[in-house]
Structure formats: C-alpha cells, structure tokens
Amino acid sequence: MGTLRSLLALARAGWVLAREGVISALPAEGMPPAARTAHRLSSLVARRRALDRARSERLSIALNRLGPSWVKLGQFLATRPDVVGAAIAGDLELLQDAMPPFATAAARRRVEQSLGRPVEEVFGSFGEPVAAASIAQVHRATRRRDGRPVAVKVIRPGVRARFMGDLDTFYAAARLQERHVPAARRLRPVAVVDTLRQSARIEMDLRLEAAALSEMAENTAGDPGFRVPAVDWELTGRDCLTMDWVDGIKLTDFTALTAAGHDPRQLAATLVQSFLRHTLRDGFFHADMHPGNLFVDEHGDIVAVDLGIMGRLGRKERRFLAEILHGFITRDYPRVARVHFEAGYVPRRHSVASFAQAIRAIGEPIHGQPAETISMARLLTLLFEVTELFDMQTRPELILLQKTMVVVEGVARRLDPAFNMWSTAEPVVGDWIRRNLGPAGMLEDAAEGLRAAGELARTLPQLAEQAETLALSFERMARDGMRLDEETVAAIGRAEARRARWGNVALWAIALIAFFAVFLR
C-alpha cells in the first residue's frame, strides 16, 4: 500500500509542477521521446498567469504548495548542482523558506513539552514569532532568571510525521530514476535522498543544532571578527532551542552597514577568511551561509545563526582541497591530477597525464586575468565539471563545500566589487599548507599512522577469530551447498507476487490520474 501511496503522491507533485508551469519551463533538449511528449503536454495544463512568471518564482510557488517537506527538498537540491544542474540549482537558491507562522499558543505548548516546565516558570516574556520557516519558527523572549533577551526556536507541530511520509515519495522517485535512467545512476539518487533524510533529521532535533553552535563557538573562540550566539542548554530540548538574542544588521543591508560605520571591504575579508578557517583548520563549516543568516553586531563582528545544516571534511578531504588550491596557484597541474588519484576520487583506469591536461585547460586561463576577477568558487565548479568526464563519483561533502563557497564568495563580492579572493585567502590557505604539508604535517601523519597500527594490533585476536569462523562457513557451503528452507522460499514467492500486483495497480492509477488531469480539466 505504501508503494501505491508514494506513486500517487508523485503523480500529485507532477500535477502541481505542471500547473505552476515548472515542467514547461525546463529545457527539452536531450530529453528522451516520452519525456518530450510529457513536456509538451505540461504546457497545456499550466496556469496562464504562471507562464508569465520567472522559472525561479514558479518553482517557489509550486514547492510551497506541495508543503514544507518539498520546500526542504528544494533547498537541499540547491546545494547539489551535480544532481539538478547549475541552472536549476541557481533557481532553487532563490527559494524563500518563508512559511506562515503557527500559533504562539501551540509554540508555548511545544516548549513546555520539550522542557517539562511551564513557559512562565522559565521565561519572563514570550513574544509572537519574528520569523517562520518550513521546519521551525523563532520567538523573542526574556529569561526569567536575569531578564536577558533570548531567541527561542520552536519546531513546527507535525513536521516530523509529514516529512517522514513525504520521504517515502522521494525514495520512490529516486528508485524509479535509478531503475529507468541509466545516466543518473552515477549520481546515486537513492544515496542523495539518504543524505537529505539524515540532514533533515538533524535539523528536526534542535539539540543537535545547539551542539553545532556549541562546537563552532569553541572552534572560533579566538578568531577575529566572527562568532555565533551562545546556547542556553538549560532551556534547550528536542523541540526548542534557546540562544542569545542577536542585535545586529543583516549583511544584506549595505546602506545600514555603511551608516553604522562598518567597512564593507573588511567585512568581506573577514567572512571569507572565517569560512576558510572553519573548513581547513576545523573541518566543520556552516553550510547554509546565505546573507539572511549573517548579522553584523555593534562591534563589527559577523554573527552567524541557523546552524541546522553543517558540513564536515575529514583530514584527507582538507588536504585534497588545500593541495588543489596550491597546485592551481603554482600551476603544478600534474600534482593536482595526482591528488585526485591518490584520494581515490578518479578511477585508476584513467590516465593521470590526460587528467592533468584537462586540469591545465581550467588553470591556464586564470593566470591571464587580474587577481580580483578570479573566482575560487568558479574554479571549483569547473573542476567538478571536468571530473565528470573522468567518472569521478559524486562526493556530497565536496559538493556542499563548493556550493557554500559560491554563496560566501558572492556575498563578499557584493560587499566589495573589487574583492581579491586569492590575496584574501592566501594567509589562511598558506598557513594551513605550511603547517600540514610541511615537516610538522609529516610528523603528525606519522604519529597518526602509528596510532592506527596500534589499534590494528589490539584487534588482531578478534580478527583472527572472525576469519576462522568465516573459513568454516565457506567450507560447509562448499561441501553442502547453499540451502534455503521451505518457509524462506515460500516467503520470497509471496513477496514477489505482492510486489507485482501492487506495481500493476500503481501503473493503472497513474495512467488514470494523467488521463483526468489532461483531458478532463
């Protein structure tokens, strides 16, 4: 029954996307014949007023009609241009996560259930919502114990159950894509939905966002010009997060920033250097760093909020990123190519020399341009486009990094149109390379290798026991063959018959929906 429900939900989503003119706005080039036919039919059912809107606006209206889970899906896919293409990802970036607020009385009940205490006992005041999104909304309040203003983030009622139901639909779409679109298998659609599922589950437990705020606060305690709000753990639970209230100017309000005496050029440099420190030094970065989540306080510090989506890079990925940037700066394209192979990102069946040639095609045009016009984010985008030619598997953590860098660099260039990305990044990137790729880094790698060897030595007895058990199992299988009991065989038969029946029912249901949608509207 779940399969039928998911397919009907997909059919409804297709109908909404068609009615809002989203499907007819997609480019038809390269589509198979059946898809081109559906593309033509979609223009017949689109609302007339929808056809006058920009594609990004059509997407925003359609996803908001479909509900919070679809808005979250759109925001997530905006970080995956490798999956939806750069143009669609750009449209999704403009998706406004602005939902109608839910009642303050409901928010107060959520807070009380989460904290196990009445609101009046812990808050002196609890105001109306000041911002509402697909998963949560924010209220301004004051703490009863000291009167300090705080921001209280509260989970939207019913959002978890709604999201888990819609997640079945997303999985159904991903499995259909993997089964019927061979070219999409390299992008691993089911794995993409797995990542969305994990990301959303983290966002829906506000204790985890509080932990991200706490970790980043520790990492950046000594950093110049950057901070995050402090968490009040006593007033934080699964459904509510209490943190310091931020009095500041949004980074998008350039007029107010200038009027307050802040230097936009210095803010641009601070933003980029902070992001690179978080990425290279800590391996932990804010992955939703759009201007709406960045404020400037009275001291000129950038304050980042909404840490529901975070990115992590392991030591290998950080080294990979630093060596790539260093290789492009020094024009050592063979080294950049070898790093890809050493990291296992490009299959060994390809030629390192041919890959280095492709890398050179990206790097050489850069050296003929003024430094202030060179975009590091654009460089990484071109690099990932080239790696597709060499069967590089999708690396979600690197794609998330590249997408965040696009946003951060874009904000910096709006603050300072003459922003020089390379000279600004060099102090951070150069310092990391000297520390981690020089003698000190080699000693650290050696120490890490010794620790790994020690761990392996401790587990050798357990590994030997497991190997002996596995060898005995293979010996019995070789002697007696693999056998299934009658109950298992019967269960497999029943499952296959049930799947076939529901598959036929689902196909007929979709056909009938399509008929009524197109011909009886």
Buried (B, 14 or more C-beta within 10 A) or exposed (E): EEBBBBBBBBBBBBBBBBBBBBBBBBEEEEEEEEBEEBBEBBEEBBBEEBEEBEBBBBBBBBBBBBBBBBBBBBBBBBBBBBBBBEEBBBBBBEBBBBBEBBEBEBBBBBBBEBBEEEBEEBBBBBEEBEBBBBBBBBBBBBBBEEEEBBBBBBBBBEBBEBBBBBBBBBBBBBBBBBEEEEEBEEBBBBBBBBBBBEBBBBBBBBBBBBBBBBBBBEBBEEBEBBBBBEBBEEBBBBBBBBBBBBEBBBBBBBEEBEEEEBBBBEBBBBBBBBBBBBBBBBBBBBBBBBBBBBBBBEEBBBBBBBBBBBBBBEEEBBBBBBBBBBBBBEEBBBBBBBBBBBBEBBEEEBEBEEBBEBBBEBBEEBEEEEEBEBBBBBBBBBBBBBBEEBEBEBBBBBBBBBBBBBBBBBBBBBBBEEBBBBEBBBEBBBBBBEBBBEEEBEEEBEEEEEEEEEEEEEEEEEEEEEEEEEEEEEEEEEEEEEEEEEEEEEEEEEEEEEEEEBEEBBEEBBEEBBEEBBEEE
